[in-house]
């Protein structure tokens, strides 16, 4: 007992002492933190599980989303993480997990349109990286989500043989840990229950040991399933033994699978065995489920600044396999749904097979990253995959009708437009492709999106109704197992910015633009409405043409990618609304694998021209970027390190400013010079290690971004320099004790300096949380404390102060999760945040000080989940 306390109690006391001495809260208003321990390794073809928690938030996010891509792709794909009991969870699909690297970042969007990301700065340019090891998939997409055991005859033939057969893709419901190549000399020895042993329902204890050398196995790699369901998070794990005491295990046959890597990272031959639970009520073995899912309900009440907001959410997810189809369904209903906003409720049903994919509801199709790439469409998506020829069709609504609000109109009073609405927008897209895409594919596609101009009257919307037609093509040629890969795509668009008056007549177009159209625009109104707001009216200029191409060569431990793209100044696709046009240039990247794939270096250069299709009073801006990074994956028991730098130069070619004196003697200065260098440096360290017989997971991040205005020192006094510098430091430590206790400590700071010291804001954050399991893991209780401080000044000059920033937040969180049966989960969570503000604003004329208010916020959350 004394020895056990010495190995467990001392760090436990230190952790609790640090947790309760340094109370922690949320980041300042609008500055939330995403807590996530980055994934560093994965196996080819296996899904990558992503788990994130929003620790410092005073409002409920609209979504928490993961953006991901391979290093050979230019555009990110995305999926929304699903709300779980106390986290947001999801998976990067296995079909996208391909060597050498997957890049990803996490982004949360809030109702006030604030965005929080992880990494906290420049996530698009410096995302997390996952090293993907080559090898066959351990869980192909054709496998059912539940475990499908071997026939009884095959299982019984192993009785007494002492063999522990590794599970195949058909006999497991999760992926094993990603190993280094080579056979391990370790073995997994079954302790209890013995294979095919009959055990009383009240005496079931699952245990296995790792036999090898004095260092034992890599405890962070251990995975355990019971009847196809992962129970690793419920097990007690060390370098030498894993134990798990399941509650309410029904009578009948049960199957356990244990995976692990040894401390050198080599996969130990997995152990799989079966035992039988006896009880008063015996039953026949159930056929394993071919589906899994959940239904959940959530209530959240927030009190902030004297206001109360209640949020109610209902949802359901189901997935499984039926015949040739793998299916996934999702429904999400929230009280945040409003007819004044675009839909926040979500529903979708996806069916996938080797021949046909179908999606109904809120689908996010990816056809071509110039035309349609991940935009939500409420409607239908279908993909017929014949191999030699394939068809894709998408149609539905991208924006729903939002009706305007009028006041008045009673008793003869005039109606007044109080709030404008939005047009309904419908989208249809199709793609025909030749070739399976394994080594060759040629695709032809078209998209049409049109606002329903009849859904609103003129001036009832903040924007005019639009009509958009896009046609394009794409090509893929891959050779030598995709070591040689050529990709190219092109698209041409026509956009009419205002269709409220319908198509123009031929005579109108001819007279306005001095042309002689060979057709009447009215003849094509069902395809595209043409009038004086159409761009381009002159298609010969190719101003709405976009094209791009890339060549990837993966040889001699180098993954080289060379690409060029040009997006015309008038190119627009309503299926890819975030696409940047009026830009052209090239890029080259090389990722070099060293030391048996334990070290990767990345070098990249980009050279683009922004606004190259310049018009009157516009300037061409040169954009040049140099990237360099090193990723080190030394193996188990050593930290993973990622270091990256990015230098981004903007130059509009203007090196002088202009002054003129008005007739009243007032000097007017115009300074449009732009020559700036933004330097980003990011260092991330992830370390899973054992200390004092405890398992720890540590992450350390340091990110600095600095913009240097080359003309800052000689800008006129009436023009503020553009310099800024921001630095974010964060360290998190998660510890698993021998007792069913887990603690997490996080410290973060953020220093911001802008306009040569006229604006300074500094934040510091400390959080602590402890999770403890009781009642044979049926009950999990947790508590946390938070503390934030912020200080700074905002000035208009060296002598005039506009605002003083000085506040702190203190918060406490307590809650519990109760699982009376494997199907039911209940959660109660309470959070109290005290906001003390000593800052305020100054009147620049009188110097009067107006203090900011202080207040106390509270959040109560109830969550129920039923697992199918």
N, C-alpha and C positions, 0 to 999 in steps of 0.2 A: 504494500500500500504506500509506504514512504517513497519507494523508488518510482512508483507510478506518479505520485504527486510531483516528485522532482522533475520528471520528464514532461509533465503536462500542466501542473499547477502554476509554475513560475511564469511561463509565457502567457498563460491565461490571465493571471493577475495583472501582468504588465499591459496586456491588451485592454482589459476592462478599465484599468486606471487611466490609460490614454483616452479611452472612449468617453469616460464620464468627466474627466477633467476638462477636455476640450470639447465642449458642446458644439454641435454643428447644425447649420440650417441650409436652406436652399440658397442658391446663388441669388444675387440681387434680381429685382424684377426684370423679367425678360432675359435673364442670363442663366439658363438651366444647364444641367450637366447630365450627360448620358454615361451611365456606368456600364462598361463592357470590357471583358477580358479577351483581347484579340485572339483569334484562331491563327496559328502559325504554320500548321502542317495539315495536309489532307492526302487522301489516296485517290488516284484517278478514277472517275466514274462514281464516286461516293458523295452523297450530299454533305454539305458543310452546315452544321447547326450553328445558328446565331442566336444568342441570348443577350438581351439588353434591359436595363432598368433605368427609369427616370427618377433619380434620387432627389433632385432639387427643382421641383416644379410646383407652381401654384395654380396651374390650370391643366385641363385634360387635353391631350394632343388630338388633332384631327387624324393624324396617322403617324406611325413610326415606320420608316421605310429603309430597306437595304438596297443600295445601288452596287452592282457588281459587273465585272467584265474580265476577260482574259487580257493579257498584256498586248495581244495582237489586235484587239478591237479598239475602235476609236470612240464608240458610244457605250454608255452604261445601260444595262437592263435593270429592272427593279422589281421588287415584290414587297408587300406590306407585311410587317411582323404582326402576329396575332396576339391579342391580350391574353395572358395566362393569369394564374392566381396572383403572382407577385412579380411578373416580368413580361416582356414582349419576346416571343420566340418565333422562329421560322427556319427555313433551310434554303440554301442555294442548291437548286436541283443538280443531281449528279451528272446529268448529261452535259452540263456546262463546266464541270470540274475537270479540266484538262491541263496537262503540263505545259509550261513549267510553273506558271504562277496565276493565281486568281487575285484580283484586286477588288476591294470593297470598302464602303463607308456607310455610316448610318446617319439618317436625317429625320428629324421630327418637325412637324409643322403644327402650329398652334392657331386657335381661332382668330387671334389678333394679327395673323400672318407672320409672326416671328418664326424664324427658322433656327434650329439648334442642330449641330452636326458633330460627329466624331469620326475622324480627328476634328478638333475644334476649329482649325484654320486650314483653308485651301484643301478641303477633302477631295475635290475632283483631281487636283494635281498631285496630292501626296496621300493616297489612300493607304489602308492596311493591305499587307500582302500575305498571301498564303502559299507556301511552297507545296506544289502538287507533285507527288511521287508517281512515276510511271508504274503501270501494272494493271491487270484486269480488274474490272469493277467487282466489288464484293457484294453489292446489292443492286443488280440490274433493275431497270424500270419495270421489267415484266414481272418481277416478283411481287407476290401479295404482301400487303403491309403487315399481316399477322404471321406468326411462325407456323410453318407447315411441317410437322414432324415426319420422320421416316415411318414406313409401315411397321406395325408391331413385330412382324417376323424379322425384319432387319434389325430392329432394336434388340429383340430378345437374343439374336445370334451373338451379340456382344457380351451377354451376361457372363460374368466370371472371367472374362478374358483379360481384364485389367487394362484394356485399351480405352483410350479416351479420344474418340474420333472428332476431328475438327468439323464444325458446321459448314455446310455449303450455302450457296446463295439461296437455295430453296429451304434451308432448315434454320434460318435465322431471320430476325426482324430488325436488326440494327447492324451497322458496320463496325468491324473490329478496329482497334487503334492502328493508325498508319505506321508501319514498321520501316526500319532500314532493311536493306537487302541482307540475306544470309540467315542461316539457321541458328536458333538459340540453343544453348546447352541446358537451359532451364526446363523444368516441367511443372505442371500444375497437378497437385495431388488432392484428390477428393477426401475431405475429412468427414463431412456429414451433409445430408443423409448418404449412406452408401448407395451405389447404383441398385435400383429396383427394391430398395428397402421400404418396408411398410412402417410409417411413422404416425403416431397419434397426432390429431389436428392441433393439440395444445403444445406439442413438443418439437415443432419443426424449427430447426436452425440450420441454415445453409452455410457451409464453410468449406474453404479450399485454401491450400497453402502453395506458396511459390518456392520451389526447391532449386537451388543453384549454388550461389556463393554467398559470402558474408554481406554483400551489398543489397541483395534481394532484387525484386522486380521494380520497375518504374511505376509507382503507385498511381501517378497521374494518368497512366494509360489504361488502367484496369476498367473493364466494362463487364457488366453482369446483366443477363436477361432471365426472366422467369416466365415461362409460357409465352415467349415472344415479346414481352413487354420489358422495356429497360427499367431496371431498379437500381442502377448504379448509385443514384443520388440518395438512396435509402440505406445503402450498405456501409459498413465500417471497414475501411481499407487502410492497410499499411504496406510496407515493402515486402512483407512476408506472409500475410494472411488477409483474406477477405471474408467477412461474415455478414449474414443478413437473416433477420428473424421476421418472416412475413406474418402478418396478422390476418385472421379470418380466411385462411386458405381452405377452399372447399375440398371435400373428399373427392378422391380420384387421382388420376395420374398427372404428374407435373414434370416439366423439363427445365433444366438449368443449363445455361451456357456461360462460361467465364473466358474472357480474353485478357491478355496483358502482353506488354513488351518487357524484356529484361532491361537492366539499367544501361545497356549499350544500345538500346533502341531496336533490338531484333525481336521479331514476333515469336512468342512462346506458343508451342502447339496448344490450341484451345482445348478446354475440357467441356464435354457435354455429357450429361447424364440424366437419368430419369428416376423418380421415386414416386411412391404412392402414399397419399394421406388417407388414413382410416378415421372413421367417426361413427356416430350413432346412425347417420343416414349416409349410406353408400350410394353412389350413382354411377351410371355409365359415363365413360369418357366422352366429353363433348368434342364435336368436330371443331377445330380451331376456326375462329372468326376470319372471314375474308374481308372484313371491314373494321374500321375504327373511327371514332369521332367523339364529339362532345357537344353539349348544349350548356350555355352559361347565361347568367343574368347578373347585372351589376347596377348598384345604386351608389351614387357619389354626391355628397352635399358639401359645397364649399361656401365658406363665409369669409369675405375679404372686403376690407374698407367699408364695412357697414352694409354690404350687399350679400344676399344669399342666392346661390345658384344650385339647383338640383339637376343632376344628369342621370338619366336611366338608359342603360344599354342592354340589349338582348342579342344573342348570337348563337350560331351553330356551325360546326364544321363536321364534315364526314368525308371519308376517303376509303377506297377499297378496290376490289377487283371482282368483276362479274363477267365470266366468259372471256372474250378477247379484249374487253375494255377495262381500263383502269379509270376510276372516276373520282372526282373531288367536287364537293359542294360547300358553299359558304353563304351564310346569311348574317347580316349585321344591321341592327336597327337601333337608332339612337334618338334620344329626345332633342339632340342638337339639330335634327332635321328641320329645315325651314323652307317654306315656299319662296322666301326672299333670297335664297342662296341656291347654288348648284348642289346636287344631291350629296348628302353625307351618308345616307343609308347605302348598303352594298349587298348585292346578291349575285351569285354566279354558280353555274353547274358546268363542269368540264368533263368531257369524255375523251379518252385517249386510247388509241390502238395503233398497231403497225400500219394500218391502212387508212384510218380516218380519225381526225381530231375534231371535236365539236365543243364550242363554248357558247353558253346562253346566259345573258345577264350583263354584269359589268366586266367586260373583257378588256385586255390590254394587248392588242396585237402588235407584233413586230414583223413588218414586211420588208422595209428598206429604210435605212436611217436617214435618207434624204426626204422620204415621202411620208411614212407612217411608222412611228417608233414609240410604242409604249403609251400612247394616249388612250385614256379611258373612253370606251364606247359602250353605251348601254344598248345592247342588241344581240347580234349573232356573229359568231366567228366559226368558220369551217375550213378544214384543210384535208383534201383528198390526196393521199400519197401513193401514187401508182408506180413511182420509181422513174420510168421513162418520161412520163408527163405528170405534172402535179397541179392542183388547183387550190387556190385560197380565195375565200370570199368573206368580207366583213361589211356589215351594214348596221346602222343604228343611230342613236342620238348622242352627240358629244356635249351639247348644251341644251338644257331644258328651258322652257318658256318661264320667264319671271315677269309677272304682271306688274304694271306700274300702280302706284298708290295715289289716289286723288283725295283731296279734302274739299269741303264746301259742297255746292250744288244743292243745298237745301233751302227751300223758301225763296227760290229765285236767285240765290247768291251764286257767283261764278265758281266753276270747278277749277281748282288749283292743283297742278301736278306737284305732289310733295316728294315722291321718290320714283325715279325712273326704273324701268325694267330691263330685260335682256331678251334677245330673239332666240327662238328655238333653232338649233342647228342640227342638221342631219348629215351623216357621212356614209358613203359607200366606197369600198375599195376592193380591188381584185388583183390577183397575181397568177399568172400561168408560168410554170417553170419546167424546164427540160433537163432531166438528170436528177439523180437521187440526192446530190449534194455531198456525197462521200468523196468524190474526186472531181466532179464537174457538175455545174448547174448554170443554166442561162434563164434568167427570169425577166418577164415583161409584166408591167403593172400599171394600174391607173387608179386615181383617187378623185372623187368628187365630193365636195362639201359645200353646202349652201344653207344660209340662214333663211328661215321662213319669214319673208318680208310681210306676209299677211297676218302674222301673229301679233304684231304691234302696229300702232299708227306712227306716222312720222313724228320725230322728236320725243317719242316715249322711251327711247333707249339712249345710253351714253355713247353708243357707237352705231354706225350705219350698218345695215344688213349687207353681207358679203356673199360672193360666189367664187368658188375656187375649183380649178381643174388642173390636175397634175398627171403627167405620163412619164414613165421612166423604165429603165432596164438595169439589170445587175448581172454580174458574171463572177463565177468562182471556178478556178482551176487549181486543183491540189494534186501534188505528186509526191511519191516517196513518203507515204504515211504522213502527209501534210507537212513534211519538212520544207517543201516548196509550196508556197501558197500565193496565188495571184487573185486579187479581188478588185473589182471595178464596178462603179454604178454611175448612172446619169439620170437626170430628171429635168423636165421642162414644165413651167407653171404658167397659168393665166389666172389673175386675180382681179375681180371687179369689186372695188371698195364700197360701192353704193348701188344696190339693185332695187331701191325703193321705187324708182320710176320705171323699172323694166328695161328692156333693150332699147337702144337708140336706133333711129332709122338710118338707112344707108346715106341719105342726103345730109343728115346731121353730122355724121362722122366725116363725110367727105368735105363738108364746109369748114368744120372746126380744124381739121388737121391737114387739109389740103391734099387729100389722097383720093384715090378712086378704088374703093373696095370692090373686089370681084364677086361679092356675095352680099346678101341682106342679113344683118345680125339677127333679125327676128326669126329667120329660118333655123337658127341653132339655139334658141332660147331654152330648150329642154336639156341641152348639153352644157352650155355656158351662156350667161347673160352678158352681152357686150354693150358697153356704152362709153361715154367720155371718161369714166372713172376706171376703165380697164387698164391694167398694166401687164405686159407691155402692149401697146396698140400697134407698134411696129415690131413684129417678131423677127425681122431680119437682123436686128441688132444683137440678138441672143443675150439680152440683159437679164432674162429670167431663166437662163440655163445654169444648172448646177451639175458638176461632175467631180468624181474623186477616184483615186486608185491607190492600191498599196501592194507591195511585194514583200513577202516574209520568207526568209531563208533561215532554217534552223539546222546548222551544220557546225561541226567542230566546236561544240559547246558554246556557240554563239547563236543567239536568236536576233537576227537583224530584220528590221522593218523600215522600208522606205516608202514614203507616200506623198501624194500631191492632191490638193483639192482646190476647187474654184467654185464659189457660190455667187452667182450674179447678183447685182444690187437690187433687182426686182424679182428675185426668186422668192416665192412664198408657198408654203404648204400648211393648210390648216390641220393636217394630221401630224405635224412636227412643228408646233408653235414656238418651241424654245430654240429652234435652229437659227444660227447667226448667219445672215447673208452679207453680201458685199465684202467678201474676204477671199483671198487666194494666197497660196503659198505651199511650201513643202516641209516635210519633217523626216528625220532619220533617227532611229533608236537602235541600240544594241544592248542586249542582256547577255552577259558572259557568266557561264557556270565554272566555278573553280573548286579545287580541293574536294573532288567527288561530290559535287553538288551541295557542299556545305556553305559555300560563299557565292553570292551572286552580285555582280556589279552591273549597274545600268548607266548608260551614257546616252543622252539625247539632245538633239538640236532642232529648233523650229524657226522658220523664217516666213512670216506672213505679212501681207499688206491689207490693212483695214481701210474700208472706204475707197478701194481701188477704182471703182466706177464713179469717180468724183463728179459732182455737179458744181454749180456756182456756189461760192462761199463755203466750200467744204475742203478738207485737207486729207491727203493720204497719210495714214499713220503706220509707221513701221513697227512691227511687233516681233521681237526676237527673244527666244527662250533657250537657255542652256540648263539641262538637268543632269545631275549626277547622284547616284545612290549606291549604297552597299548594304546588302542583307546577309546576315550571318546566321546560319542554322547549325550550330556545332553538335547537336544531338541531345539526348536525355541528360538531365542533371546539369545542364549548362544553359545559360541565358540565350535567348534569341534576340538579335540586335538589328535594328533597321536605322540607317542614317541616310538622309537625302537632303540635297540642296537644289534650289531652283532660282535662277537669275532671269528676271523678266524685264526687258527694256522696251519702253514706248518712246517714239520719237516722231513728231509731226513735221520736222524739217524747218521749223520757224525758230530763228535765233535772236529776234529783236522784238521789242514791244513799241507801241505807238502812242503818242500823246498829241492832243489837240486842244486848243483853247477856244472856248465859246465866246460869243460877242459880249457876254457878261463877265468875262475874265475867269471863268471856271475851267480848270484843267481836267480833261477827261482822258483817262488812261485805259488803253486796251492791251491786255497781255494774254495772248493765246499760245504762248510758247509751251511746248510740252516735250520734255526730255527727262524721263524718270527711270530709275532702276529699282525694282522691287526684288529683295533678296529674302527667300524663305529657307529656313534651316529647320529640319525636324530630326529628332533622335527619339527612338522608341525602343524600350527594352522589356521583354517578357521573360519571366523566369519561374519555372515550376521546380521546387526544390524541397528537400527534407532537412529540417533543423530541429534538434531536440525531440526527435521522433515524431514530429508533426509535419503535416503536408502544407506547403505554402504556395500561393500563386501571387507573384508580384509583377506589377507593370509600372514602368517609369517613362514619362513622356516630357520632352522639352521641345517647344516649338517657338520659333522667333520669326517674325515677319517685319521687314523694315523697308519703307519706301524712301528713296533719296531723290529729292527734287534738285536736279542739276542747276536750275536757275533760282533756287530758293534764296540764295544769299544776295541776289541783286534784283529781286522783284520789287516793284513799287510798293510803297507803304499801304496803298489802298487795296493791294492784292495779297491775300493770305498765302503763304507757302504751303505746299502740299505734303510736306514730310510727315511721316508717322512711323511709329514703332510699337509693336505689341509683342509681348512674350507670355506664353502660357507654360506653366510647369504643373505636372500632375504625377502623383505617386499613389498607388493602391496596393494594399496587401490583404489577401484573403487567406485565412488559416483554418484548416480542418483539424480539430482536436480528436484525441482518442475517444473522448466522450462525444455524444451526439451534438457537438457544438461547433458552429462555424462563425467566425468573426470577419468583418471587413472594415478596414480603415482606409480613408482617402484624404489626401491633402492636395490642394490645388491653389494656384495663384495666377493672377493675370495683371500685367502692368501695361498700360497704354499711354503713349505720349504722341501728341499731334501738333502740327503747325508750330514747330520749334518751341515747344514748351508752353504754348498758350492753352493747351488742354491736356490735363493729366488725370487719369482715373486708374486706381489700383484696387484689386479685389483679392481677398484671401478666403479660403474655404477649408473647413475641416469637418469630416463626417465620420461617424462610427456606427456600426451595426453588429448585433449578435443574434444568431438564430440557434434555437435549442429544441431538440426533439424529445417528446415524452410519450408515454402510453404506447410503447412498442412502435414508435414512429407514427402513430395515428394523429398526434397533436404536435404541431410546430409553432412555437412562440418566438417572437422577435421584438427587438427594441432598438431604437437608434436615436442619436442626438446629432445636432448640426449647429454650426456656428459660421457666420460670415461677417466680414468687415469690408467696408468700401470707403475710400477717401479720394479726394481729388478736387481740382479747380478747373473752371472754364473761364477764359479771359478773352476780351476783344483786343487787348493790347497789354503791354507789360505793366500798366498801372490800373487798368479798369477790369474788375472782376464781375463776371455775369452770374456765376453760380458756384456754390460751395457744395461739395459732395462729402457727406460724413454720416454714415448710418451702419447699423449692424442688424443682423437677423439671428435669432436664436430659435431653435425648434426641437421638438421631441416627437418621436413616432413610436407607437406600440401597436402590436397586432398579433393575430394568430391564425393558423390554418388547421382545420380539423377534418380528418378523413376517416369517418366511421366505417366505411366499406370501400373497397377498391373503386366503386363507381361514383361516390359522392364526395365532394369537397366543399367546405364552407370557409370563408375568410372574412375577418373583421379587421379593419385598419383605421387607426385614428392618428391624426397629425395636428400639432399645434405649433404655429409660427408667430413669434413676436417680432414686430418690425419697429425699430427705434431709429428715428431720423433726426439728426441735428443739423442737416444741411438745409439749403434753401436757395432762393434767387435774389439778385440785387437789381434794383432799378438803376440803369446806367446814367440816368439824369440826376435823380435825387440821392442815389446811394441807399435808399430804403431797403431793408432786408425783409423778405417774406419767407418764413420757415416752412419746410415741408411737413406734412402730417405724419404721425406715428399711429400704428394700429396693430391689431392682432388678428391673424387668420386661423381658421380651423378647417380641416378636411376630414370627413367621415366616409369610409368606403366599405360597402358590403358586397360580397361576391359569392355566387354559388355556381358550381360546375358539376354537371353529370356526364360521366364518361361512358360511352357505349361499349 
